[in-house]
Amino acid sequence: MDVMAVVENEKLGMTIVIGLCEVADALPRTELFLGLYPTDAMKNAVTTIYTWILRFLIRALKWYEEGKIRHALNAVIKPAALQYDDVMSGIRHSCHLMSNRASASSLAEQRDMHEKLRALQDSALALPVIQAQQRETNLRLSVFQDHMSSALSNAEKRHDQVSKDVASLMAMVRQVWETIISDQAVNADARIHLRNTMSEIQLVQALGTVSSSLIFDHMANLQQSIQLRDRRRVMRDQYAMVFQKSPAFNKWNSSAHSGSIKLTSTFKNRNILNGSLTLAIESLRQPRVAVMWALRSRTRAYDATEILKSLICQALRLDYSSHTDVTFSFQLRRYLDANSDEDYFNILGELLSHFKLVYMIIQLEAMLSEAASPFQRHLDDLLDKFKNHAPGPILKILVARSGPLASPSQVRGQHVLRIGGKKQLKGHRTYGASPVTSKLRQSRNQALDE
């Protein structure tokens, strides 16, 4: 067995040396053929050769890095024929294929040269005919030049007359143009004021049309939530601690990129969740911040379509000044023709693209339970669109839910903040300005500056 290992190890080394020699011989020929015939077929053949060479070199490198014991063991278990015969045959076959393709390309070049030589011979035979045609053409050109000379003299006379007529016509046009400009200067202010007034009236009427079709009243739900929060004996800072002590919330809020976070709580702590959402909305409702929300109603749950209509109406009211009468009428027509949640989400996404920074706060209890999951998927798709167009508009989504089903698995890198731990509700006991207000304003101003 030892003798066999020694012999096989020597044979393996010779195989590697022979393979390196063949690789060294193949590389110059490969470079020469590729330089002479840079066709797609030749490039594919060269790629195949390089692939086999890399495989051979990787195996040889692994053998070189192995120890003596491993060499002796592999000499018995993996002889040279098993390790390198397939690679060497692949290199030889690829070299043969490359040589055949080079020969074929050479024959094609010879064929092209023969065709060009035949074409030159045909041209030499046709030269007397071409010369006769050239003499006939020169004769016709002389006749044509005489005719053109007489026609040109007549055209010059007509051009002089036309120039005089054009000069008189331009004088009349200039006089009319000066009259029009003076009229525009007198009536421009009146027309601009009338157009702006009509546009504002049309936009107000369109917003009224959108608002009249809404069933979900987001402002009424917010006022209701504020009243319920103020009647409870929970301190304002206790709501703020939900956000202040959460690294996930601080990371989401301070990020300069679009993102989402999910707030969950047990049924017992639903009031803390509602108060925290209300506090966040109040903190964000500033002139430079766009915030939209959908809080739950105490009376009923709504369909996802009604929630989407409310969000679209909020976006239109927040971005009222950036819409012209043409674009607004187009969006209104799409809104009236929409017949699915996907259509409404597409409209909402286009409206949100006008903002530099926009917050969206959604409480899933506001909609029917069977509509919550599809609504979340659409929100994820909308967020992905904003992430794909970065840098650009920033969309921050906060989704909240309470109850026994409020802890689903985390999706698409979404941060999850669970409300209900004792550490979250322990701490501040004094009234006053909430720490979360300053954090939200700080992150908002940072995103707007960027």
HELIX and SHEET records of a PDB file:
HELIX    1   1 ASP A    2  LEU A   36  1                                  35    
HELIX    2   2 ASP A   40  GLU A   65  1                                  26    
HELIX    3   3 LYS A   68  ILE A   77  1                                  10    
HELIX    4   4 ALA A   80  SER A  212  1                                 133    
HELIX    5   5 HIS A  218  ARG A  231  1                                  14    
HELIX    6   6 ARG A  236  GLN A  244  1                                   9    
HELIX    7   7 PRO A  247  SER A  254  1                                   8    
HELIX    8   8 ARG A  270  LEU A  284  1                                  15    
HELIX    9   9 ALA A  304  LEU A  318  1                                  15    
HELIX   10  10 TYR A  320  SER A  322  5                                   3    
HELIX   11  11 ASP A  325  ASP A  337  1                                  13    
HELIX   12  12 ASP A  341  LEU A  352  1                                  12    
HELIX   13  13 LEU A  364  ALA A  366  5                                   3    
HELIX   14  14 SER A  369  ASN A  388  1                                  20    
HELIX   15  15 LYS A  422  LEU A  425  1                                   4    
HELIX   16  16 PRO A  435  ASP A  449  1                                  15    
SHEET    1   A 5 ALA A 290  ALA A 294  0                                        
SHEET    2   A 5 LEU A 357  GLN A 363  1                                        
SHEET    3   A 5 ILE A 394  SER A 402  1                                        
SHEET    4   A 5 GLY A 259  SER A 265  1                                        
SHEET    5   A 5 HIS A 415  ILE A 419  1                                        
END                                                                             
